[in-house]
Amino acid sequence: MKNGKILVAAFYRFAPFDDYASWQPSLKSLCETGGVLGSILLAPEGVNGTIAGSPEAVRTVVGSLHSDKRFADMAVKESWCDATPFVRMKVRLKREIVPLGVGVDLAATGIRVRPEDWNDLIASPGIVAIDTRNDYEIEIGTFPGSINPGVASFRDFTSWVDGNADLDRDTPIAMFCTGGIRCEKASAYMREQGFSKVYQLDGGILNYLASVSEDESTWQGSCYVFDRRVAVDASLRSADHEICVSCNRVLKAGDRALPGYQEGVTCDACHRTTSPQRKRRFQERQRQLRQARLS
């Protein structure tokens, strides 16, 4: 469903990419020419990006990647918004496009499950669904009954798995994340640890929300995204959330009604522990932002 004039495209693909560094100048130039903003990560293991701009410009950038046979069938998840969710364009060279911190065999990942088949899978007897996202993402939305590993960073996921050695390796595991990239890499790690039945939600939560009607969806809450929208709802529209600049918690509308909330300064959870100096700095920044809006 189109809800705005700015196209947001999210994509990734694991593929051997030895010449990844040579792509940086041309991709950066394409984005600058078309006024495209966002982030593209290039690494020996592939490409990962989320970009926004006019439909023509965004699809030109994506098309340049599709023109290479390694990325010809790379899936792209599209959504729309009224204003660009990014402030700059970054094309960066990395060691990994999503940092797990350990090497895995990306040719041996979990079985991909279509969004249309996901509800039946996670409702199956004995299935264990694992949300591979960070805990602050899970706090505002997830699939009911799924396990929250409680990690602050994707790099911590392997430690969580290693710390749950009693989890039966024959237990069927269903993994999911925002766009599919983390659960794909995590599924490869799970298989290397001896789990024999590992599944992954193809295209992640964003693909599920785009493919499954709200009447049939079992998703609850909002889906955190790493841009100025903060989160999207079940219709992939920007949700009413913001980030606390002091402690990085995701704040819902109700959180902003609590006594410790001060816009652009603190939330109720951190206002007692935030130093006076830090509060004054954020207060001055907020004052400058208000003046800029009025000028």
Beta strands, then each sheet from edge to edge (+ up, - down):
strand 1: 6-14
strand 2: 37-43
strand 3: 46-53
strand 4: 76-81
strand 5: 89-93
strand 6: 111-113
strand 7: 128-131
strand 8: 141-142
strand 9: 173-176
strand 10: 198-201
strand 11: 220-221
strand 12: 223-224
strand 13: 231-232
strand 14: 242-243
strand 15: 250-251
sheet 1: 4+ 1- 3+ 2- 5-
sheet 2: 6+ 10+ 9+ 7+
sheet 3: 8+ 11-
sheet 4: 12+ 13-
sheet 5: 14+ 15-
end
